[in-house]
Amino acid sequence: MKQAYVYIMSNKNRSTIYIGVTSNLDRRVLKHKAGIGSRFTSRYYLSDLIYFEPIKGIHHAIKREKQLKNWNKDWKWDLIKQNNPTVEDLAKEWYSSEDIEVYINKVKKI
């Protein structure tokens, strides 16, 4: 089974979260950091990865994503803080600002 991920993104002041699923966490986080993707994530500047969970199989990951989306807000924050007590951006060192700019320019050409 292929590796998949359930992940949670947030904005800088941690007022909004987004729960998603992907088979390529690296590429998906880069899209969020570049502001590319859904209207919701770009509207609320959801660029910080605050939680992720590797799951075997995309179907299992989708099931887990739906489960988390149905949780109440406190449960979601408890899960995040269990794994990331300081609620920092787990991907803050994954890309330079140049990497993000190159990606944005690449996407604009397509």
KEKE-3310 file (N, C-alpha, C; in steps of 0.2 Angstrom, whole numbers, plus 5000, padded with zeros to 4 digits):
npx = (5004:5002:5010:5002:4996:4988:4985:4987:4985:4989:4986:4997:4993:4986:4972:4964:4961:4965:4961:4968:4972:4984:4995:5008:5016:5027:5026:5013:5013:5022:5014:5004:5012:5016:5004:4995:4981:4966:4953:4949:4961:4970:4964:4963:4977:4984:4997:5006:5012:5006:5003:5005:5001:5007:4999:4995:4990:4979:4965:4962:4968:4959:4948:4952:4954:4941:4936:4943:4939:4926:4928:4926:4932:4941:4946:4953:4963:4969:4975:4984:4992:4997:5007:5014:5018:5022:5015:5022:5027:5030:5036:5044:5058:5059:5059:5066:5064:5067:5065:5051:5047:5052:5044:5031:5033:5035:5023:5015:5018:5013)
npy = (4994:5011:5025:5038:5053:5062:5079:5094:5111:5128:5146:5160:5166:5155:5154:5148:5132:5119:5103:5091:5078:5069:5061:5065:5073:5083:5090:5095:5103:5113:5118:5124:5134:5142:5148:5142:5132:5127:5139:5142:5139:5148:5160:5161:5161:5149:5142:5135:5120:5111:5098:5081:5065:5049:5037:5021:5018:5027:5027:5023:5035:5045:5041:5043:5057:5062:5058:5066:5078:5078:5079:5088:5105:5107:5093:5092:5102:5096:5084:5090:5097:5086:5080:5091:5101:5115:5120:5124:5128:5114:5112:5123:5124:5117:5123:5136:5154:5156:5144:5143:5154:5150:5139:5145:5153:5143:5137:5147:5147:5136)
npz = (5000:4996:5004:5013:5019:5032:5036:5045:5043:5047:5050:5054:5066:5072:5071:5063:5056:5044:5038:5029:5016:5008:4996:4994:5004:5005:4993:4994:5005:5001:4991:4999:5006:4995:4993:4984:4979:4986:4988:5001:5009:5004:5006:5020:5023:5026:5029:5038:5043:5055:5060:5056:5050:5046:5035:5030:5014:5004:5005:5018:5024:5019:5026:5039:5038:5037:5049:5058:5054:5058:5072:5087:5090:5102:5103:5092:5093:5105:5100:5090:5099:5107:5099:5094:5105:5106:5095:5083:5066:5057:5046:5044:5040:5028:5016:5007:5005:4992:4986:4986:4979:4966:4964:4963:4952:4942:4942:4937:4924:4919)
capx = (5000:5006:5010:4998:4996:4983:4989:4984:4988:4986:4989:5002:4990:4983:4965:4960:4965:4963:4963:4968:4975:4989:5000:5014:5016:5031:5023:5007:5015:5025:5008:5001:5017:5016:4997:4992:4977:4959:4951:4949:4968:4974:4960:4965:4984:4985:5004:5010:5011:5006:5002:5004:5000:5007:4994:4996:4984:4975:4958:4963:4969:4953:4943:4955:4953:4934:4935:4946:4935:4920:4929:4925:4938:4945:4949:4958:4969:4973:4979:4990:4997:5001:5012:5018:5016:5023:5011:5026:5027:5034:5039:5047:5065:5059:5059:5069:5059:5068:5061:5044:5046:5053:5038:5026:5034:5034:5016:5012:5020:5009)
capy = (5000:5017:5030:5044:5058:5067:5084:5100:5117:5134:5152:5162:5167:5149:5155:5144:5126:5115:5096:5088:5072:5069:5055:5068:5078:5088:5094:5098:5108:5118:5122:5129:5139:5146:5150:5138:5127:5129:5146:5142:5139:5154:5165:5162:5160:5143:5140:5132:5113:5110:5091:5076:5058:5045:5032:5016:5018:5033:5026:5024:5042:5048:5039:5047:5064:5063:5057:5072:5084:5078:5080:5095:5109:5105:5087:5093:5105:5092:5080:5094:5098:5080:5079:5097:5105:5122:5122:5127:5126:5108:5113:5129:5123:5113:5127:5143:5158:5156:5138:5145:5159:5146:5135:5150:5155:5137:5135:5152:5146:5131)
capz = (5000:4996:5010:5012:5025:5035:5039:5047:5041:5051:5049:5058:5073:5074:5072:5058:5053:5038:5038:5022:5014:5002:4995:4993:5009:5003:4987:4996:5010:4996:4988:5004:5007:4990:4992:4978:4981:4987:4990:5008:5011:5002:5009:5027:5023:5029:5026:5043:5044:5063:5062:5050:5052:5040:5035:5024:5009:5003:5007:5025:5025:5018:5031:5045:5037:5038:5056:5061:5052:5063:5079:5090:5090:5107:5102:5086:5096:5109:5095:5088:5105:5109:5094:5093:5110:5104:5089:5078:5059:5057:5039:5043:5037:5023:5010:5007:5001:4985:4983:4986:4973:4960:4963:4961:4945:4938:4942:4933:4917:4916)
cpx = (5004:5005:5006:4998:4990:4987:4985:4988:4985:4989:4993:4999:4986:4975:4961:4964:4961:4966:4963:4972:4979:4993:5007:5014:5021:5029:5017:5008:5018:5019:5005:5006:5017:5009:4993:4987:4970:4959:4952:4956:4971:4970:4962:4973:4986:4992:5008:5008:5011:5005:5002:5004:5001:5002:4995:4989:4980:4968:4957:4964:4963:4948:4946:4953:4946:4933:4937:4942:4928:4921:4928:4932:4943:4949:4955:4964:4973:4977:4985:4995:5000:5007:5017:5016:5017:5019:5015:5025:5032:5038:5043:5054:5065:5060:5062:5063:5060:5065:5054:5043:5047:5047:5032:5027:5033:5027:5012:5013:5015:5002)
cpy = (5006:5022:5036:5047:5061:5072:5090:5106:5123:5140:5154:5163:5161:5150:5151:5138:5123:5108:5094:5081:5072:5062:5058:5074:5084:5093:5098:5104:5114:5122:5127:5135:5144:5149:5148:5133:5130:5137:5147:5143:5145:5160:5167:5161:5154:5139:5136:5125:5112:5103:5087:5069:5053:5039:5027:5016:5024:5032:5026:5031:5046:5047:5043:5054:5066:5062:5063:5078:5084:5079:5087:5099:5108:5099:5088:5096:5101:5087:5084:5095:5092:5079:5085:5102:5113:5125:5126:5124:5120:5108:5119:5129:5119:5116:5134:5147:5158:5149:5139:5149:5155:5142:5139:5151:5149:5136:5141:5151:5140:5133)
cpz = (5000:5002:5008:5019:5026:5038:5041:5046:5045:5048:5054:5065:5076:5075:5068:5056:5047:5039:5031:5022:5008:5002:4994:4998:5007:4998:4990:5000:5006:4993:4993:5005:5001:4989:4986:4981:4981:4989:4997:5011:5010:5005:5016:5028:5027:5027:5031:5044:5052:5065:5056:5053:5046:5041:5029:5020:5009:5005:5015:5027:5024:5024:5038:5044:5039:5046:5060:5060:5056:5070:5081:5090:5095:5106:5097:5089:5101:5105:5093:5093:5108:5105:5093:5098:5109:5098:5084:5071:5058:5050:5038:5040:5031:5016:5011:5004:4994:4982:4982:4980:4966:4959:4960:4954:4940:4937:4937:4926:4914:4914)
residu = (MET:LYS:GLN:ALA:TYR:VAL:TYR:ILE:MET:SER:ASN:LYS:ASN:ARG:SER:THR:ILE:TYR:ILE:GLY:VAL:THR:SER:ASN:LEU:ASP:ARG:ARG:VAL:LEU:LYS:HIS:LYS:ALA:GLY:ILE:GLY:SER:ARG:PHE:THR:SER:ARG:TYR:TYR:LEU:SER:ASP:LEU:ILE:TYR:PHE:GLU:PRO:ILE:LYS:GLY:ILE:HIS:HIS:ALA:ILE:LYS:ARG:GLU:LYS:GLN:LEU:LYS:ASN:TRP:ASN:LYS:ASP:TRP:LYS:TRP:ASP:LEU:ILE:LYS:GLN:ASN:ASN:PRO:THR:VAL:GLU:ASP:LEU:ALA:LYS:GLU:TRP:TYR:SER:SER:GLU:ASP:ILE:GLU:VAL:TYR:ILE:ASN:LYS:VAL:LYS:LYS:ILE)
# end
